[in-house]
């Protein structure tokens, strides 16, 4: 079941970021421009998700509208594009089913499901995914990230037993590994090839998982130009060390080392996109955006990065 989509879910998968207008309504014009830019520069796999896509700042109605817009635009660009959308960060299983049905009706390839309820047992989490799969028959991408314990409220990683039980649910096609922990990621990769593992984080870290069979990752610096992600994947598969070293050191390195390390990934990603002329960095409260002086730091790194991009593709 869903073998075709799983096999195509390889290489770089491109985040859909949500821009806002001056009045903080969703800026669909900039979003359309961004989707077209990623497609034009080589992206074919698009993913609207809980945090990068700012679901936490949206009403549930807006999330559904955003999902529908992204599905339609991505499929209008090319019906063979892959598009993944998600459910709200906090909601009941019944509402997740409603979002999954809507995504399926609109033409999404997968639904990304994140459980942010407190963890009490493997059975609790498995039944949630199983119920959504049974009712909708929609392919599921599990968004895995640490739970809050239902016993004492502490943050905990997924139990290995929970990972190992996921293949029992036939609708689970993929898993976004978002613990950013080496041991947890290796446990997740043991699910390959039954379940495709999409690894979040910078590409230099992704390289550490090559011996463990890593086949898909979420974009980072390639948010400004999908050629970067596609070139990295080509070099990764062919062991082109020269290209890999250049991309990691000169294209990816400055943004993660000078921007994300200082101000955090979520504030700097849209600031970088503003520097690239693709959307404004503003967010809705309580999510802060970088001030003007901070943005100028990101803009300087962008200029350095785009110069390296031009140098790489001029070869």
C-alpha positions in Angstrom: 0.0 0.0 0.0 1.3 3.5 -1.0 4.6 2.0 -2.3 4.7 4.5 -5.2 4.5 7.6 -3.1 7.0 6.1 -0.6 9.6 5.4 -3.3 9.2 8.9 -4.7 9.7 10.5 -1.3 13.4 10.5 -1.6 16.0 13.3 -1.4 15.0 16.9 -0.5 11.5 17.7 0.7 10.6 21.4 0.6 8.9 23.2 3.5 6.0 25.5 2.8 6.4 28.6 4.9 3.4 30.8 5.6 3.9 34.6 5.0 1.7 37.3 6.5 0.5 40.7 5.2 0.8 44.0 7.1 -2.6 43.3 8.7 -1.4 39.8 9.6 -3.8 38.0 7.2 -2.2 35.2 5.2 -0.2 36.6 2.3 -1.4 34.2 -0.4 0.3 36.2 -3.1 3.8 35.8 -1.6 3.0 32.1 -0.8 2.1 31.5 -4.5 5.3 33.2 -5.6 7.3 31.1 -3.1 5.8 27.8 -4.3 6.4 28.8 -8.0 10.0 29.7 -7.1 10.8 26.4 -5.5 9.2 24.5 -8.4 11.0 26.6 -11.0 14.4 25.9 -9.3 13.8 22.2 -9.1 11.6 21.3 -6.1 9.0 18.6 -6.6 8.1 17.5 -3.1 6.3 20.1 -0.9 5.3 19.9 2.8 3.1 22.2 4.9 3.7 21.3 8.5 3.0 22.3 12.1 5.7 24.7 13.0 7.5 25.8 9.8 4.1 26.5 8.2 3.0 28.5 11.3 0.0 26.3 12.1 0.4 27.5 15.8 -0.5 31.0 14.6 -3.5 30.0 12.6 -7.1 29.2 13.4 -8.2 25.7 12.4 -10.3 27.2 9.6 -7.2 29.0 8.3 -5.2 25.8 8.4 -7.7 24.1 6.3 -7.8 27.0 3.9 -4.0 27.1 3.7 -3.8 23.4 3.1 -6.3 23.6 0.3 -4.5 26.5 -1.3 -1.1 24.7 -1.2 -2.5 21.4 -2.6 -4.2 23.2 -5.5 -1.2 25.4 -6.3 1.4 22.6 -6.1 -0.8 20.2 -8.3 -1.5 23.1 -10.7 2.3 23.4 -11.2 2.6 19.7 -12.0 0.1 17.0 -11.2 3.0 14.7 -10.4 4.3 16.9 -7.6 4.1 15.5 -4.1 2.2 17.6 -1.6 1.9 16.9 2.1 -0.2 18.9 4.5 -0.9 18.6 8.2 -3.5 18.7 11.0 -3.6 21.2 13.8 -0.9 21.0 16.5 -3.5 20.3 19.2 -6.8 18.6 18.4 -8.9 15.5 19.0 -8.7 12.4 16.8 -12.1 13.3 15.4 -10.8 16.6 14.2 -7.7 15.0 12.8 -10.0 12.8 10.7 -11.8 15.8 9.5 -8.6 17.4 8.3 -7.4 14.2 6.8 -10.6 13.8 4.8 -10.4 17.3 3.6 -6.7 16.9 2.5 -7.6 13.7 0.6 -10.6 15.4 -1.1 -8.4 18.3 -2.2 -5.8 15.9 -3.7 -2.9 15.8 -1.2 -0.6 12.8 -1.4 -0.1 12.4 2.4 -1.3 13.9 5.6 1.3 14.8 8.3 0.0 14.0 11.7 1.5 15.3 14.9 0.4 14.2 18.4 1.0 16.9 21.0 -1.3 15.3 23.7 0.6 14.1 26.7 2.0 10.5 26.3 0.5 7.8 28.5 1.1 4.7 26.5 2.1 3.3 23.1 -1.4 2.0 22.6 -2.8 5.6 23.0 -0.6 6.9 20.2 -1.0 3.9 17.9 -4.8 3.9 18.2 -4.9 7.5 17.1 -3.0 6.8 13.9 -4.8 3.5 13.3 -8.2 5.2 13.7 -7.3 7.9 11.2 -6.0 5.3 8.8 -9.0 3.0 9.1 -11.6 5.8 8.7 -9.9 7.7 5.8 -7.6 5.2 4.0 -5.3 8.2 3.6 -1.5 7.8 3.5 0.0 9.1 6.7 3.3 10.8 7.5 3.9 10.6 11.2 5.5 13.8 12.6 7.6 12.4 15.4 9.0 14.7 18.1 9.4 14.4 21.8 6.3 14.0 24.0 5.4 15.4 27.3 5.0 12.6 29.8 1.5 12.2 31.1 3.0 10.9 34.4 5.1 13.9 35.4 5.1 16.4 32.5 8.8 15.9 31.6 9.9 15.8 27.9 10.6 12.3 26.7 11.6 10.7 23.5 9.5 8.1 21.7 9.9 4.6 23.2 11.6 2.2 20.8 8.6 -0.1 21.2 6.4 2.7 19.7 8.7 3.1 16.6 8.7 -0.7 16.1 4.9 -0.9 16.2 4.3 1.7 13.5 4.5 -0.8 10.6 1.4 -2.5 12.0 -0.6 0.4 10.6 -0.7 0.0 6.8 -1.6 3.6 6.1 1.7 4.9 7.6 4.0 5.7 4.7 6.6 7.9 6.2 7.9 9.5 9.4 9.4 12.9 9.9 12.2 12.4 12.5 12.2 15.6 14.6 13.9 14.5 17.8 17.2 15.7 16.5 18.9 13.1 18.5 21.4 10.7 17.0 20.2 7.5 18.8 16.5 8.3 18.2 17.2 8.9 14.5 19.0 5.6 14.2 16.1 3.8 15.8 13.7 5.5 13.4 15.9 4.5 10.4 15.5 0.8 11.4 12.0 1.2 10.0 13.4 1.6 6.5 12.3 0.4 3.9 8.9 -0.3 5.3 8.5 3.4 6.3 10.3 6.3 4.7 12.2 8.4 7.2 12.5 12.1 6.6 15.2 13.7 8.7 15.0 17.3 9.9 18.1 19.4 10.6 21.1 20.7 8.7 22.6 18.6 5.9 26.0 18.3 7.6 24.2 16.3 10.4 22.2 14.4 7.8 25.5 13.1 6.4 26.1 11.2 9.7 23.1 9.0 8.9 24.2 7.8 5.4 25.7 4.6 6.8 22.2 3.9 8.4 20.4 4.2 5.1 19.0 7.8 5.2 17.1 8.5 2.0 15.1 11.7 2.6 15.5 15.0 4.4 13.8 18.3 5.1 15.3 21.3 3.3 17.3 23.9 5.1 19.3 26.5 3.2 17.7 25.2 -0.1 14.6 27.1 1.0 16.1 30.0 -1.0 16.8 27.9 -4.1 15.8 24.3 -4.7 18.9 23.8 -7.0 20.9 23.6 -3.7 18.8 20.7 -2.4 18.8 18.8 -5.7 22.6 19.3 -6.2 23.3 18.1 -2.6 21.2 15.0 -3.2 23.0 14.2 -6.4 26.4 14.6 -4.7 25.2 12.6 -1.7 24.2 9.6 -3.9 27.4 9.8 -6.0 29.8 10.4 -3.1 30.9 13.6 -4.8 33.0 14.9 -1.9 34.1 18.1 -3.6 30.5 19.2 -4.2 29.4 18.1 -0.7 32.2 20.0 1.0 31.5 23.2 -0.9 27.7 23.0 -0.2 28.1 22.2 3.5 30.9 24.8 4.2 30.1 27.7 1.9 26.4 27.5 1.2 24.8 25.9 4.3 27.4 26.7 6.9 27.1 30.5 7.2 23.3 30.5 7.7 23.3 27.8 10.4 26.4 28.9 12.1 25.9 32.7 12.0 22.1 33.0 12.0 20.2 30.0 13.2 22.7 29.3 16.0 22.2 32.9 17.3 18.5 33.6 16.7 17.0 30.2 16.3 15.7 28.3 13.2 12.1 29.5 13.2 12.9 33.2 13.3 15.7 33.2 10.8 14.1 31.0 8.1 11.5 33.7 7.2 14.1 36.5 7.6 16.3 34.7 5.1 13.3 34.4 2.7 12.7 38.1 3.1 16.4 38.8 2.2 15.8 36.6 -0.9 12.8 38.8 -1.8 10.3 35.9 -1.4 8.2 36.9 1.6 8.2 39.2 4.6 9.6 37.9 7.9 6.7 39.1 10.1 4.8 36.6 12.2 1.7 36.8 14.5 2.1 37.2 18.2 3.2 35.6 20.4 5.9 34.5 17.8 8.4 37.3 17.6 10.2 38.2 14.4 13.7 39.7 14.1 14.1 43.4 14.5 15.6 45.6 11.7 19.2 45.4 13.1 19.0 41.6 13.5 17.5 41.3 10.0 20.4 43.2 8.5 22.7 40.5 9.9 20.6 37.8 8.1 20.7 39.9 4.9 24.5 40.1 5.0 24.7 36.3 5.4 22.2 35.9 2.5 24.4 38.0 0.2 27.4 35.9 1.1 25.4 32.7 0.6 23.9 33.6 -2.7 27.4 34.6 -4.0 28.6 31.0 -3.1 25.5 29.6 -4.8 26.3 31.5 -8.0 29.9 30.3 -7.8 28.9 26.7 -7.3 26.4 26.6 -10.3 28.8 28.6 -12.5 31.2 25.6 -12.5 
